Amino acid sequence: METIVVYSTENTTRLKFVLDWLLRERMHLNYTITTNETDIVNLPFFISYGRTLPNSISIPDEQLLWKTGVQKIEPPAGNWKDIPTLFATTGSEYSLPFDLFSAIFFLLSRHEEYYHYHPDKHGRYPATKSVLYKNGWLMRPLADEWVSAFRKMAQAVSGIHIEPTPFLFQPTYDIDMAYSHLHKSVGRIVGAYVRALLRGDVKQISERTQVLKKKQKDPYDSFRWLRQMHKEYDLKPLYFVLSCLKTTAFDKNIHPQHPAMVRVIKNLAKEGAVGIHPSYFSERHDALSKEKKMLEQVSDRGIHISRQHYIRMKMPRTYHMLLEHGITEDYSMGYGSHLGFRAGTGNSFVWYDLEKETITPLRIFPFCFMDTTAHYENKMKTKEAFEQLNEMSLKLHQTGSTMITVFHNFSLGTSAEWKGWRAAYEQFMQEQGAKFQS
């Protein structure tokens, strides 16, 4: 692995965080940082941060990496190689017309989510407050586009061959409600019948009766079909199971100790990795600890991956909580209300704790598409949703990035509400397989 020298007037943990991700993870290069000009005098190539020097790719310095804590900033927008940029600068003396390092740090650290804001109805940071949404860039993996263009520039200037990273597809699923009708308590079954009667929903009453009589498959039960799909396309899924110990208006899965749910969890654990889907009120009364322990007992696996139910997360409190409970990978980095790239990338990164100014061991895996967001929040028809999904897939393929999708077992079952989604998803998986062969 080649080693690149980075010259900078200062050296901080923030700079190390950016270079670890940009050079080591995304470009597969080693690097050393020097603040001494004599170290670079005879070098044929290096990266110069904050100064224009011979034999270098020079990047302007907008000072964000030398600060501590959070001060509200509005990074100026610009353009580079037809790619929108943040922390744009005036003048043409530098190789890049924007501070690439500060731009990456701003997006990956989720700097703007530490500002004061009015949360949405689920207590979440609103996508509409983000700089990517405001500029109309939420659907683009901008950080990945910057990295791809920078890799080509570095290769051309240095003469070093820098292998592009491959596109990866990681299917993930949230198991919020394993079954629509089966295995519910008598009270819940009766309540469902009463509500259907009041609505005059004869079709729902008939379907529920047929399922309970075992004459029809539960419409949310897509587990066997998913196993077959993953086997056919050689994919290793991730399943996030809502293992709430108490039913609430937002937590409607059956109890994780119910025999039917035990079977589901054990089968999922055989096929792929199982993670915790913390309940809506998991921050209260140490609920996460109890739910995680229960899921570990049922699955007979240690649980170290997580995704927040309803994507309820708040910087930095949620990530502190996950670390305290032994979670090392989180898959919540996306919006529950909007499709797109919350952190400007499809690639994973470690979490930088702005409150403590430290690089943490928690690795963040962003998702860009969730079925319920497209269906419920954005009111998309099936065709429109998958056209959008394929557009994002193309962008990630072009930049050698990763696509993480979120689907639910109920959207891929036989429910009339989700008609067409299963077939469209199978077509999408076939297309991903074709990308791997390209």
C-alpha positions in Angstrom: 0.0 0.0 0.0 1.4 3.4 -1.1 2.1 6.1 1.5 1.1 9.7 0.9 2.5 12.6 2.8 0.1 15.3 3.9 1.5 18.7 4.8 -0.6 20.8 7.1 0.1 23.8 9.3 -1.7 22.1 12.2 -2.5 18.5 13.2 -5.7 17.6 15.1 -8.0 14.7 15.8 -10.4 16.1 13.3 -7.8 16.1 10.5 -6.9 12.5 11.4 -10.6 11.5 11.2 -11.0 12.9 7.7 -7.7 11.4 6.4 -8.5 8.0 7.9 -11.7 7.9 6.0 -10.6 9.6 2.7 -7.2 8.1 2.2 -7.2 4.8 4.2 -10.8 3.7 3.8 -11.8 5.1 0.5 -8.5 5.3 -1.5 -6.6 2.5 0.3 -3.5 4.6 0.9 -1.4 5.0 3.9 -0.5 8.5 5.0 1.7 10.5 7.3 1.1 14.1 8.5 3.8 16.6 8.8 3.8 20.2 9.9 7.4 20.7 9.0 8.2 22.2 5.6 11.6 20.6 5.4 10.0 17.2 5.3 8.4 17.9 1.9 11.2 19.9 0.1 12.4 17.0 -2.1 9.1 15.0 -2.4 7.9 14.4 -5.9 4.3 14.4 -4.7 2.3 15.3 -1.5 -1.0 16.8 -0.4 -0.7 20.4 0.9 -3.5 21.6 3.2 -3.8 25.4 3.6 -0.8 26.3 1.4 0.0 26.3 -2.3 3.3 24.5 -2.7 5.2 22.9 -5.7 4.7 19.2 -6.5 1.4 19.0 -4.5 -2.3 18.9 -4.7 -3.2 22.0 -2.7 -6.4 22.2 -0.8 -7.7 25.4 0.8 -8.2 25.5 4.6 -11.4 27.0 5.9 -10.4 26.4 9.6 -13.1 24.0 10.6 -10.6 21.3 11.5 -8.8 23.5 14.0 -11.9 24.4 16.0 -13.4 22.6 19.0 -17.0 22.2 19.9 -19.8 23.4 17.7 -20.3 26.9 16.3 -23.1 27.3 13.8 -21.8 27.9 10.4 -23.2 28.1 6.9 -20.6 26.8 4.5 -20.6 28.6 1.1 -21.6 26.5 -1.8 -19.7 26.1 -5.0 -18.9 23.7 -7.9 -16.0 21.5 -8.9 -16.0 19.2 -12.0 -19.8 19.7 -12.2 -20.1 18.5 -8.6 -21.7 20.8 -6.0 -19.4 21.6 -3.1 -19.4 23.0 0.4 -16.8 25.4 1.9 -16.1 26.9 -1.5 -13.3 29.4 -1.8 -12.6 32.3 -4.2 -9.5 32.5 -6.3 -7.7 29.9 -8.4 -4.4 29.4 -6.7 -5.4 26.0 -5.1 -5.8 22.7 -7.0 -9.3 22.4 -5.5 -11.8 25.3 -5.3 -13.1 24.2 -2.0 -12.0 22.8 1.4 -12.5 19.1 0.7 -11.4 18.1 4.3 -13.8 20.5 6.1 -16.6 19.5 3.7 -16.1 15.8 4.5 -15.9 16.5 8.2 -19.0 18.7 8.2 -21.1 16.0 6.6 -19.7 12.9 8.3 -19.7 14.4 11.8 -23.3 15.6 11.3 -22.1 19.0 12.6 -25.4 20.7 11.8 -27.4 18.2 13.9 -25.8 19.6 17.0 -27.5 23.0 16.4 -30.7 24.0 18.1 -33.7 22.9 16.1 -37.4 22.1 16.5 -37.8 18.3 16.2 -40.5 16.6 14.1 -43.4 14.7 15.6 -41.1 11.8 16.5 -38.5 13.9 18.1 -36.1 13.7 15.1 -33.8 16.1 13.4 -35.8 17.4 10.3 -34.3 16.6 7.0 -35.5 20.0 5.8 -33.0 21.7 8.1 -30.0 20.0 6.5 -27.7 21.9 4.1 -28.1 19.0 1.6 -31.8 19.3 1.5 -31.8 23.1 1.3 -29.5 23.0 -1.7 -31.4 20.2 -3.4 -28.5 17.7 -3.0 -30.0 15.2 -0.7 -30.4 12.6 -3.4 -26.7 12.7 -4.3 -23.9 11.0 -2.4 -21.8 14.2 -2.7 -19.0 13.0 -0.4 -18.6 9.9 -2.6 -18.6 12.0 -5.7 -15.8 14.2 -4.2 -13.8 11.2 -3.3 -14.1 9.7 -6.8 -13.0 12.9 -8.5 -10.2 13.4 -6.0 -8.9 9.9 -6.5 -8.7 10.5 -10.3 -6.9 13.8 -9.7 -4.4 12.2 -7.2 -3.7 9.4 -9.6 -3.1 11.7 -12.5 -0.8 14.1 -10.6 1.2 11.5 -8.5 1.4 8.7 -11.1 0.4 6.3 -8.4 -2.2 3.7 -9.4 -5.2 4.1 -7.0 -7.6 1.2 -7.4 -11.3 2.4 -7.4 -13.4 0.7 -4.7 -16.2 -1.7 -5.9 -19.9 -1.1 -5.6 -21.5 -3.1 -2.8 -25.2 -3.8 -2.1 -26.3 -4.6 1.4 -30.0 -5.5 1.9 -31.3 -4.9 5.4 -34.8 -5.4 6.9 -36.7 -4.1 9.9 -39.0 -6.7 11.5 -41.5 -4.3 13.2 -44.5 -6.6 12.8 -43.7 -10.2 11.9 -47.4 -11.1 11.3 -50.5 -9.1 10.5 -53.0 -11.5 12.0 -51.4 -14.5 13.5 -50.1 -15.0 17.0 -51.7 -11.9 18.5 -53.5 -11.9 21.9 -57.2 -12.4 22.1 -57.7 -8.7 23.0 -55.7 -7.5 19.9 -57.6 -9.9 17.6 -61.0 -8.8 18.9 -60.0 -5.1 18.7 -58.9 -5.6 15.1 -62.2 -7.2 14.2 -64.1 -4.4 15.9 -62.1 -1.7 14.1 -62.7 -3.5 10.7 -66.4 -3.7 11.4 -66.7 0.0 12.3 -64.9 0.8 9.0 -67.1 -1.7 7.1 -64.0 -3.4 5.8 -65.4 -6.7 4.8 -62.3 -7.7 2.9 -60.1 -7.3 6.0 -62.5 -9.3 8.1 -62.5 -12.1 5.6 -58.7 -12.1 5.2 -58.2 -12.2 8.9 -60.6 -15.1 9.4 -59.0 -17.1 6.6 -55.5 -16.6 8.0 -56.6 -17.5 11.6 -58.2 -20.7 10.2 -54.9 -21.5 8.5 -56.6 -21.4 5.1 -54.5 -18.5 3.9 -50.9 -17.3 4.6 -50.4 -14.3 6.8 -49.9 -11.3 4.4 -46.8 -10.1 6.3 -45.0 -13.5 6.2 -42.4 -13.1 3.5 -39.5 -14.8 5.4 -39.3 -18.0 3.3 -39.4 -15.9 0.1 -36.7 -13.6 1.3 -34.4 -16.6 2.2 -34.9 -18.0 -1.3 -34.1 -14.6 -2.8 -30.9 -14.1 -0.8 -29.7 -17.6 -1.7 -30.4 -17.1 -5.4 -28.5 -13.8 -5.5 -25.8 -14.8 -3.0 -26.6 -12.0 -0.6 -26.1 -11.8 3.2 -29.0 -9.9 4.8 -29.1 -8.0 8.0 -32.3 -8.2 10.1 -33.2 -5.7 12.8 -35.8 -7.2 15.2 -38.1 -5.1 17.3 -38.0 -7.1 20.5 -40.1 -4.9 22.7 -41.3 -6.3 25.9 -44.4 -4.2 26.1 -46.9 -3.3 23.3 -47.4 0.4 22.6 -48.9 2.5 19.9 -45.6 2.5 18.1 -44.3 -1.0 19.1 -46.6 -3.7 17.8 -44.5 -6.7 17.3 -45.4 -9.9 19.2 -43.3 -10.7 22.3 -39.8 -12.1 21.5 -40.5 -15.1 23.7 -43.6 -16.1 21.9 -42.9 -19.5 20.3 -43.7 -18.1 16.8 -41.4 -15.2 17.2 -38.7 -17.4 18.6 -38.9 -19.5 15.4 -38.7 -16.4 13.3 -35.6 -15.0 15.2 -33.7 -18.3 15.1 -34.3 -18.7 11.4 -33.2 -15.2 10.7 -30.0 -15.7 12.7 -29.2 -18.8 10.6 -29.5 -16.9 7.4 -27.9 -13.6 8.2 -26.9 -11.2 11.0 -29.5 -10.2 13.6 -29.5 -6.8 15.2 -31.6 -4.9 17.7 -34.3 -2.5 16.6 -34.7 -0.6 19.9 -38.3 0.1 20.8 -39.8 3.6 20.4 -39.3 4.3 24.1 -36.1 2.4 24.5 -34.3 5.4 26.2 -36.6 5.0 29.2 -36.0 2.8 32.2 -33.0 1.0 30.7 -35.4 -0.7 28.1 -32.6 -1.1 25.6 -30.6 -3.3 28.0 -33.6 -5.5 28.6 -34.5 -5.8 24.9 -31.0 -6.5 23.9 -30.5 -9.2 26.5 -33.8 -10.8 25.5 -32.9 -10.9 21.8 -29.5 -12.4 22.6 -31.1 -15.1 24.6 -33.6 -16.0 21.9 -31.2 -15.8 19.0 -28.3 -17.4 20.9 -26.1 -14.7 19.4 -24.3 -11.7 20.8 -25.9 -8.5 19.5 -23.6 -5.7 18.3 -25.6 -4.1 15.5 -28.6 -1.7 15.8 -31.0 0.5 13.9 -33.4 2.9 15.8 -37.1 2.2 15.4 -38.7 5.1 13.5 -35.1 6.3 13.1 -35.4 8.1 16.4 -32.0 9.4 17.1 -30.4 12.5 18.5 -26.8 13.6 18.5 -24.9 12.7 20.5 -27.2 11.1 23.1 -28.3 8.1 21.0 -24.8 7.1 20.0 -23.6 7.4 23.6 -26.4 5.1 24.7 -25.5 2.5 22.0 -21.9 2.5 22.9 -22.8 2.0 26.6 -24.8 -1.1 25.6 -22.0 -2.7 23.6 -23.3 -1.7 20.1 -20.4 -1.3 17.6 -22.3 -0.8 14.4 -25.4 1.4 13.8 -27.6 1.5 10.7 -29.8 4.5 11.6 -28.0 7.1 9.4 -30.8 8.1 7.1 -34.1 10.0 7.4 -37.4 8.5 8.2 -39.2 11.3 6.3 -37.1 11.7 3.2 -35.1 9.5 0.9 -31.5 10.3 0.3 -28.0 10.6 1.8 -28.2 12.1 5.3 -24.4 12.2 5.6 -23.7 12.6 1.9 -22.3 9.1 1.5 -23.3 5.5 1.1 -20.1 4.3 2.7 -19.6 3.6 6.4 -17.6 5.7 8.7 -16.7 5.8 12.4 -18.6 8.3 14.5 -16.8 11.4 15.5 -18.1 12.7 18.9 -18.1 16.5 18.6 -19.0 16.8 22.2 -15.9 15.1 23.4 -13.7 15.7 20.3 -12.9 12.0 19.9 -13.0 9.3 17.3 -15.2 6.6 18.7 -15.3 2.8 18.0 -18.9 3.1 16.8 -19.1 2.5 13.0 -22.0 4.2 11.2 -23.6 2.5 8.1 -25.9 5.0 6.2 -29.0 3.9 4.3 -30.5 5.9 1.4 -33.8 4.2 0.8 -36.6 2.9 3.1 -39.8 1.4 1.8 -42.1 3.1 4.3 -40.6 6.5 3.6 -41.3 6.2 -0.1 -44.8 4.7 0.5 -46.2 6.6 3.4 -44.2 9.9 3.7 -43.5 10.6 0.0 -46.7 8.9 -1.3 -44.8 7.2 -4.1 -46.3 4.7 -6.4 -44.4 1.4 -6.7 -42.8 2.3 -10.1 -41.8 5.8 -9.0 -40.2 4.5 -5.8 -38.1 1.9 -7.6 -37.1 4.3 -10.3 -35.8 6.6 -7.6 -34.0 3.6 -6.0 -32.3 2.7 -9.3 -31.2 6.3 -9.8 -29.4 6.2 -6.4 -28.0 2.8 -7.2 -26.5 4.1 -10.4 -24.8 7.1 -8.6 -23.4 4.7 -6.0 -22.1 2.3 -8.6 -20.4 5.2 -10.5 -18.6 6.3 -7.3 -17.7 2.8 -6.1 -19.8 3.3 -3.0 -22.2 1.1 -1.0 -26.0 0.9 -1.2 -27.9 0.0 2.0 -31.6 -0.4 1.6 -34.3 -0.8 4.3 -37.3 -2.9 3.7 -39.9 -4.5 6.0 -41.2 -8.0 5.8 -44.7 -6.7 5.4 -43.9 -4.6 2.3 -42.6 -7.8 0.6 -45.5 -10.0 1.6 -48.9 -10.3 0.0 -50.7 -7.4 1.6 -52.9 -5.6 -0.9 -51.6 -2.3 0.4 -48.1 -3.2 -0.9 -49.2 -4.7 -4.2 -46.4 -4.8 -6.8 -43.6 -4.2 -4.3 -42.4 -7.8 -4.0 -42.1 -8.2 -7.8 -40.4 -4.8 -8.1 -37.9 -5.7 -5.4 -37.1 -9.0 -7.0 -36.4 -7.1 -10.3 -34.2 -4.7 -8.3 -32.2 -7.5 -6.8 -31.6 -9.1 -10.2 -30.3 -5.7 -11.4 -27.9 -5.5 -8.4 -26.6 -8.9 -9.3 -25.9 -7.7 -12.8 -23.9 -4.7 -11.5 -21.7 -7.1 -9.5 -20.9 -8.9 -12.8 -20.2 -5.7 -14.7 
